[in-house]
Every structure is written in C-alpha cells, then in structure tokens.
Amino acid sequence: MSEFVTARARMVNEQIAARGIRDPGVLDALRSVPRERFVPAEQVEFAYVDSPLGIGKGQTISQPYIVALMAESLQLDGHERVLEIGTGSGYGAAVLGRLAREVFTIERHPELAAEAASRLAAAEGSNVRVIEGDGTLGLAEHAPFDAIVVTAGGPQVPPALLEQLAIGGRLVIPVGTDRALQTLLRIHRISAARYEKEELEPVRFVPLIGAAGWQPASGERAVSAPISGTDRGIPRLLRECGEALESTEGGGLDAVLDRIADARVVLIGEATHGTSEFYSLRAAITRRLIERRGFSVVAVEADWPDAAIVNRWVRELVDGQPAQGEAFRRFPLWMWRNHETRAFVEWLRSENLGRRSVEQVGFYGLDLFSMFTSIRAVLDYLDRVDPAAARIARLRYGCLTPWEGEPQTYAGAVLTGRYRLCEKEAVAMLHDLAARRLDYAAHDGFRFLNAVQNARLVAEAERYYRAMYYGPAESWNLRDRHMFQTLSALLAHHGESTRAVVWAHNSHLGNAAATEMAARGETNLGQLCRERLGPSCYAIGFGTDHGTVAAAREWDGKMETMDIRPAHHLSYERLFHDSGRPAFLLPLRHASRPEVREELSVPRLERAIGVIYRPETEIQSHYFQAMLPAQFDEYAWFDATTALSPISRREALALPQAHPFALREP
C-alpha cells in the first residue's frame, strides 16, 4: 500500500541513512523489503518505527537500524553465501536475500520457522532457505559461508561458527556476559587459524539459546508467551509477586529498605513530571532512608541555583545574605513548586533542626539550564571574597550576556560565525576557581562548593546550547554527564561515607543501556552510576496506566490537568494494569521468583511523559522500547494516578519571605 511505501522510504532516509548507514545496497534492500509483512498483525502500525517488536516465543523482530548496521558490517557484494542464526520473523533474512546470492537461516522455534518460511515465500525470498535447529552449531553440511550473522546475544562466539566461516569471510555477532546487554562484534577470518576481532557498538538482543550459547532458563517454555496485552500469564505473575503499598505515605516500605541494603546511591524515578503519587512515594522512601539508613544528600533533576535556595532554608545556612524565597521560577513551575515537594522540604527542615550542622541533610540540583542565574551566583560569591577575581569574571562572562533572554539561540550565532565562541571564557573561569580551591574552601565550605558548581554549570551549559545544533544525542549525553559529574562532586565534597538519593525522571535514572537510547548513542545518569558504582547503585522506576497528570501541550505553555490515556496493549504498563492490583512494588534485582525477570526481559514499549504531554501522538511522542529488569532494580506501580497539586500564587504570597516557595509582591 502507498502509505507503507512512503513510511518505508521515510524510515530509511530519516532513521537509517541519517544515522550513518552508507552502503547503497543495504539502503535499497531496506527500501524494497515490506517490513509490515514480517510483524504480527496487531503491530502493523509500528512496522516503520525504528524499534524492535515482539513476535512471540520470547523473540523480537530486530530494530531496522540494527538490521542495517549488521548487514552493512558483513560487507556483501552480492556473490556470497550467508548463514543467519535466529530467523525470527524472517525480516532480516529477507534483507540479506536482497544483498547476497544465497541465504541459509536457522530458527530453533518450529512455529516461528514455519511462519518465517511462509512470509519469505510470499515476499519472493526464493534465495532464502529456512531451517529449524540449534543455530549455535551452525550448518556444517552447507559450510563454508562467506558471511555469518547472529541475531541473538551469546556469552561467547560459538566455535562451530568460527569453523564454518570461509577464509576472508566476516562474522557479525552480539556477545556479552549479561543475557540482556552485549557488544556487537565483527570477526574477520584471515587464515585457517587467524581471526581479527573488531568491536562495533553496544547492543541488546534476546539471548542466544543453544549448546554453544546460553542454556535454556528454567521454565523457558512458560515464559515464551506472546508479548501482548491480552496475555494473562504475566499479569497473574505480577499479581502474585507484587508487594502491596499501603499508602503513598510509605506504608509497607521495610522490605524495600532491606533490598536497598548498603547501596550508596539510590535513584528514585518517575514516569511523568506531574503525578502526585510518584512524588509522594518518592518522598516517603527518601524520608526513611534519611531516618534509618543515614542518607544525607538529596539530589534532584532541578537547576543548582534554585535547589541552593532550598538547601539554605532546610539547613538554616547563614552566610550574610538576606533571606531568599522564589526558587523554581521558570517553566515548568509545577514540577517543583507543588504541595508534594513543599511537604518534603518542610519535613527536611524540621528533621535538620535536631541535627548538628555536619549531620544535616542537603538538597541539591543536578541540572544545567540555569546558565545566567549561575553566572550571577559566581559573581556574587567573588564580589564578597575576591573583588579582583570578580572583575575578571565579569569580563569573561560578558561574552554570553547577549543571549541571556534566549540562551538556545547562542549556538546558532556561534555556528554561523556571527559571534565568537564563549567556551574559552567559561572554562577559564571554572579553572580559576578550582586553582583557588585551597584559598577559598578553607573558610567558605559550602559557599565555595556552590560557586564552583555554578561555574561548572555555566561551562557545561555553554556546551549544551551549542550541542543542541549538532543533534539530540550529543546534547542529551552532555546534560546527563553533567548531572553525573555534579552528583560525583557532591559525594566527594561530603566524604566517602556519604549516601545520596537522586530524584529524576525514569528516562534519566533507568539504565539507558537497557533501552533503545543505547542504539541512538545515548547514555544517562543511571547508566553512568551503574558503571561507576555497580551494585552500590539501586534504581527504582515508576509506572501508571491512567488518571490525570500536570503537564503542558508545548514548551513554555500553560500547565493543564490532562487525562492520561490507558496504556498501549503492547506495553509494560498494560501488563501491570492487567494484574488487577491498584498499587504495588515489584522487586526486580531481588525478584521473589526467577520467572519475573525472565518474563519481563523481552523488550516492550514503556511510557515516558515529561513536562509536555501530547496524547494525540502518544505512541510517537511518549513510548520507547526497554527491558525492565535490566533498566531498574525495583518498580513501583500505581494503576490510577492524579495530577500534582501546584502551589497557587495566593498561597505563595502568603508564605514567610524566607520560605523557598514564597513570592514577593512586584
């Protein structure tokens, strides 16, 4: 149909070629193979979304970009005999059939093998032969092969495949010690005994099961149901294994505290930036970590200068400045200026009153959008402690002042050559502060940390706004690396025994390597924490099916209380909804039954709503592919949720002037 042809061409141009696939044969093959014929009927609408899709039996049809990357890596010229391990739906084999003389493809599931053979025949895949069997053993009777591609992740390269690769041939395979995460390898056979290995990029595939791969998990047949919302086995398992939440105030949290154990950093997420239940439970868990486990840092997805106003208030820091209110005054105001956050910071102030200064709990911001507020904070600090340095800082930061109103336009001026690059000045200011560390820090403590962090934020924000013009992956990575560096600086400042709680969106705190972000070259705070801290990092994700959410329809728009659409039938959220339970915690790292991790390890859709919600384009705007057990250690579920309760202007004007959420009359 014409709409599929158009969608296919757009996918190849915008999602494949635009991401670096250059082989014209591969691009033509993807344009010619009708992917809609290789996906289950209920998923046809997603045929040209650059994402893996479930096909049943715990298997997936690979993401088109990955199919293209692997095909290009084989370096085919049209004369080769190719062996594919893991037929799945047959889509990859169909693409290879356009690129090679002859293709053999092995599938271990009889039903999938039969369905793929039928689809390939209908798609005129006459040079593709489907064989049922153990792909890890290869196909010795038809060896050698000029190219071999494996579409499942194994713990090693199967020896049989190396033996069956022709001299001069190439083998492409994902390999990793984790069943969920791998590195894509290309192996070139140079001679009878010599092979050269090249690492291509991180990937995530379903496990390679077989004699020379992963062994079948216990009860594997039980976990091979289609990943459809109509499936009842997984919801029943969730219903049986979920731990009841008595209330959003944290009833029944002793077990999760035991699972967190000695973790140094606990990442607590949210599936939206505007849901009351997420904020309330997150605060309840944090209160218990502070009271019972000695956590002393709360770091949030907010700008450093705004959080610093809260930090001064909850710790009653006296530094000679007048009382400050009016934190979090830029869009989106409701994200932090709400009754749920207010209740927590007021509790934190009360908690700190009974502690010595060195034992008090701090409240800090990790984000980098406050470039010009941070510039003012650096100047204010230097005016007090080093007026000469303040004069130099004003000259350096003057480079950025033309863009104070709209910092996002700065990058355009730099790239078009209309203005000199300000990176040198911003970085020099940070280096100067660092060089004076001993002079300043000896008597300034947190005030010096605050100044250094603001200087670091200015330097990183300058890079961030430039990176916006180079693409979303680069700017996303810069932002999340900044958040990780800020967290690391806080841990270093407070000492080796410091334990921190981090509040941010699921998309920042869930391991990016377990989502489609990895295929786009993106990392996040959660992945960086896992890589640095290992099991000392514990991540809790959140989800909901329906209800209301505080959000805007466009950036800088008015907050609305919007209805959340019920979850898509192919999503994790639908499985949790079908459990029939209103609210529960599901342990994933310490699952009560191994089937929980196995059942949920097949990639599925997951919903993410930020400060913008567009229900009319929800699939494109708010869903992405993920593997939940590799993404989080724990998952908090609320079937029905309600929007945050913003602090009204009248309420803010009535607060004491020192309160961080107070407003002053103009």
Sequence and secondary structure as in RCSB ss.txt:
>XXXX:A:sequence
MSEFVTARARMVNEQIAARGIRDPGVLDALRSVPRERFVPAEQVEFAYVDSPLGIGKGQTISQPYIVALMAESLQ
LDGHERVLEIGTGSGYGAAVLGRLAREVFTIERHPELAAEAASRLAAAEGSNVRVIEGDGTLGLAEHAPFDAIVV
TAGGPQVPPALLEQLAIGGRLVIPVGTDRALQTLLRIHRISAARYEKEELEPVRFVPLIGAAGWQPASGERAVSA
PISGTDRGIPRLLRECGEALESTEGGGLDAVLDRIADARVVLIGEATHGTSEFYSLRAAITRRLIERRGFSVVAV
EADWPDAAIVNRWVRELVDGQPAQGEAFRRFPLWMWRNHETRAFVEWLRSENLGRRSVEQVGFYGLDLFSMFTSI
RAVLDYLDRVDPAAARIARLRYGCLTPWEGEPQTYAGAVLTGRYRLCEKEAVAMLHDLAARRLDYAAHDGFRFLN
AVQNARLVAEAERYYRAMYYGPAESWNLRDRHMFQTLSALLAHHGESTRAVVWAHNSHLGNAAATEMAARGETNL
GQLCRERLGPSCYAIGFGTDHGTVAAAREWDGKMETMDIRPAHHLSYERLFHDSGRPAFLLPLRHASRPEVREEL
SVPRLERAIGVIYRPETEIQSHYFQAMLPAQFDEYAWFDATTALSPISRREALALPQAHPFALREP
>XXXX:A:secstr
 HHHHHHHHHHIIIIIGGGT   HHHHHHHHHS GGGGS GGGGGGTTSSS EEEETTEEE  HHHHHHHHHHTT
  S  EEEEE  TTSHHHHHHHHHSSEEEEEESSHHHHHHHHHHHHHTT TTEEEEES GGG  GGG  EEEEEE
 SBBSS  HHHHHTEEEEEEEEEEE SSSS EEEEEEEE SSS EEEEEEEEE   B BSTTSB   TTGGGG S
   TT  HHHHHHHHH EE   TT TT HHHHHHHTT SEEEE  SSSSBHHHHHHHHHHHHHHHHHH   EEEE
EEEHHHHHHHHHHHHT  SS       S SS GGGTSBHHHHHHHHHHHHHHHTS GGG  EEEEEE   HHHHH
HHHHHHHHHH HHHHHHHHHHHTTTGGGSS GGGHHHHHHTTSS   HHHHHHHHHHHHHTHHHHHHHHTHHHHH
HHHHHHHHHHHHHHHHHTTT HHHHHHHHHHHHHHHHHHHHHHH TT  EEEE  HHHHS GGGBTTGGGT   H
HHHHHHHHGGGEEEEEEEEEEEEEEEBSSTT   EEEEE    TTBHHHHHHHT  SEEEEESTT SSHHHHHHH
TS EEEE   SB  GGGHHHHHEEEE HHHH SEEEEEEEE B  B  HHHHHHS TTSTT     
